[in-house]
């Protein structure tokens, strides 16, 4: 009975994380009316960093240069580049499109891990079929412009963001082997992410409407992104993984587009035509198929990173 209770808590934690991540696209879309993409990023992760600092004061020593390179690379890819590309994509295309396309990140993660992590996994027919279906769906979403207005720039940026996130995922697996706490390692990643955001912001333009801070809606969405989606989600997600395991937990990430689609229709009045709707169905179906089976036998080699389970 106690085990069933823990499993339920794990599932609820995963659902809560998916709900928060799925609605971040809506909050970002609202904030883009007052801030540039780079400004949203800097403000969001500064708030997230401070929130993590409140919860945990552990300081990871800057004593290993190789380790700091990995942390810095994770901050560059998973915080700076990924979210910058995602926010830029939202200025070109609908929130629902971005949400679906970036959800293909697990597919790219599998491919990158296969070739770089030293973990040789058997590629199942289900994974191949799912990957092809997802790519087809992404293509339909990209070129099924509303009222025949084709503008695939935002969707292309979303694909690049998904690839960048896959690099981050490989780095996080390496960081997990250092043995530090989840909150302290996340805070270190946030630190480097913010450091890299500063020059990007100066280059791309840090535009912020100061009068917007008097708007409760703007303040709420900034806090929602910083405390909820940036700081809390990492902790909640890892709690779910500790109970359900990475395979079962990762399945929930594919529900993010559904959350985004529902909220973007009701809150942003976005509309989906027949082709883009069909593309969303194909993408989600492909993601489920590609992650539906257990990983094949792992054969470790000495290429790049050591093979680790979980």
N, C-alpha and C positions, 0 to 999 in steps of 0.2 A: 504493500500500500504506500509506504514511504517512497519507494522507487518511482511508483506511478506519479506521486505528487511532484517529485523532482523533475520528471520528464515533462509534466504539464508546465512547470515553471520555465523550463528550457524553451518549450514551444511558445509560450506567451512572451518570453523575452525576445525571441526571434521575430515574432509578429510585431511587437512594439518597435523594434529597430526598423523593420521594413516599412512600417507606417510612417516613421519619422523621415527616413531617407526618401520615401516616395513623394512626400510633400515638400521636400526641400526645393524641388524645381519650381513649385508654385511660389514659395517665399522669394526665391531668387528673381523670378520673373517680375514680381511686385517691386522689389528693391531696385531693379534695373531702371525704373522710371525716375529714380533719384540719385543713383550712384553708378559709376562705371564698373565693369566686371572686376577690374583689379582692386578697386576700392572696397567692394563687397568682400572680396577674398581677405584682404588685410584685416578689415574690421572683424570679420567672422572668426578668423583663427586667432587673433589676439584675444578676443572674448573667450574662445575655447581654451586657449593656453592658460589664461588666468583661472578659469573654472577648474581645470585639471590641477593647477597649483594649490587651489583651496582644498581639494580632496586628498592630495598626496604631496608631501614636501620632500620626498626622496630625491636626492641629487645624484645623477649618474656621473662619475668622475670622467674628465676629459683626459684619460691616461693612455688610450690606445688609438693611434692615428688611423689604423686600418678600420677599426670599429666605427670611428667618427665618419669615415668616408661612406660607410654603408648607411649610417644614420642620415648623413647629408643627402645621399642619393635618394633615400626614401622620402625625405622632405621635399626634394626637387620634383620627383615624379608624382608621388601620391597626394601631396598637398598643393604645391605650386602649379605645376604644369597641368595635372588632371583637372583641377577645379577651375583654372584659368581657361582651359579649352572648353570645359563644360559651360561656363558662364558666357564665353564668347559665342558658343553655339546657340545659346538661348536668345541672343540678340538677332539671330538670323531665322530661327525656326521655332516651331511650337514646343512647349514644355513636354508634351506627350511624346513627340518624336525623339527628343534628346534622351528622355528616360529609357525608352525602349532600346535605342541604339547602344548607349553606354552599358546596358545590361548584358551586352555580348562580351564584356570583359572576362568572365570566367572561361570562355572558349579560347581567347587569346592567351590567358594565363596557362591553360593546359598545354597549348602548343609551345609556349616559351619554356615552361618547366620541362617539357619532354626533351627539348634540345639542350637546355642549359643547366638544369638542376642535377643532372646525373641520375635521375629517377626514370628508368625506362618502363613505361606503362604500355600494356597492350591496348591499341586503339580499337574499340569495339565498333561494329557496324552502326550501332545506335548513335554513337558519338559523331561519326562521319555524316550520317543522315541528318542528325540534329543540327550540325554545323552548317550544312548546305541549306537546310530550311531557314535557319536564322539569317544567313547571308542573303537569301532570296527575299526574306521579309524586310531586311534593312534596305535592300535595293528598291522595293516597292514604296517604302516609307520615304526614301530620299527623293524619288522622282514622281511621287503622286502629289504634286503641289496643289494647294487649294486654288480653285478656279483656274486651273491649268497654268499657274504661275510657278514654273520650275526654278527652284533656288536651292540646290543641294549643298551649298557651302556649310550651313549649320550642321547638316547630317554628316558631312565629311569630317568636320571638327569633332563631332561626337565619336566617330569611329577611331580617330587618332587618340582621343581621350581614353577610350576603352583599351587601346594598345598600351598606352602609358601606364594605365592602372595595372595591367598584367605584369609590367616590369616591377612596379611597386610591390605587388603580391609576392614575387620571388624574393625581393629584398626583405620583406617582413618575416618570411620564413627563416631567413638567416638571422635576423635580429632576435627572433624568439629563442634562438640557441644561446643567447648571452646570459639568460637567467635573471634578468631584471623584471620588475613588476610591469603589468600592462599599462597602468596609468603613467608611470615614470617614462617608459619607452615611447608612449604616444606623445607625451609632452616634449620629449627631445626631438621627435620627428616634426612636431608642430613648430618648434623653435627654428629648425633649419628651413622649414617651409616658409615661415615668415621672413627669414633672412633673404631667401631667394625672391620672395614677392616684391621686396622694396625696389630693386633695380628694374624689375618688370613693370612695376607700377609707374616709375619715373619715365620709362620708355613709352608705355602704352597710354599713360595719362591717368592720374589719380583724381578723378572728378567726383566731388561729393557736394550735394546740396545741404549746407549746414542747417537751413531752415527745416529740412525734413526731420531733424532730430526732435522737433517739437510735435511731430505727428506720432501718436501712439501706435498706429499700425506699422509704421516704419521701425520704431524701437522694438516692438514685439517681434517682428520678423528677423531683425538682427540678433536679438537674444535667442530666438528660436533656432537660428542657424548656428550660432556660436556655442550656446550651452547645450541645446538639445541634439542637433544633428552632428555637431563636430565633437564635443566632449563626451556627452552621455552615450551616444550611439556606439562608440568604440568599446566602452566598458560593458554595455549591455550585450553587445554582439559576442564578445569574448566569453561572457558568462554563459550564454547559450551554447557556445562551442564546447565549453568545459563539461556540459551535461549531455548534449546530443551528439557531439562529435562534429568535425568539419564537413563531412559529406551531407548529413541530414540538415545541418544548419544552412549550408550554402544553397540548398534548394529554395529556401524562402526568398533569396535575393531576386529570384525571377518573378516574384509577385510585385516588385517595385513598379514596373510599368503600369500594372492594373491600378494601383493606388494613384499614380500620377494622372492617368487618363481620366479617372473618375473625378478627381479634384480639379483638373484643368478644365473639364467641361462645365462643372458647376461654379467654379470660382473665377475662371478667366474667360468663360464663354467661348472656348476654343472648339472648333468643329473638325471632324474627321470625315474625309470622303471614303468611298468604297474601297479604293486601292490601298490607301494608307491603313484603313481598318483591317483589311485582309493581311497587310504586311505585319501589323502588330500581332495578329493571331499566329502567323507563320513563325515570327521571331520567338514568341513565347513558347510555342510548341517545340521549336528547334532547341531552345535552351533546356527545356525539360528533358527531351530525348537525350541530349548530349551528356546530361548529368544523371541520367536515370539508373545507370548500372554501377556496381562497385568497381573500383580501379583494378586493373589487372595486376599480375605479379610484377613487383618492382625488382629490377636488376641493377644494383648500384655500380657505378663506374667512377672514375676520378675526374670527370670533366666538370669544371667550374665549382659547384657546391656539393656538399655532402648530402646524401639522400636521407631525409628524415620523415618519419610517419607522423600524421596528425598536424 
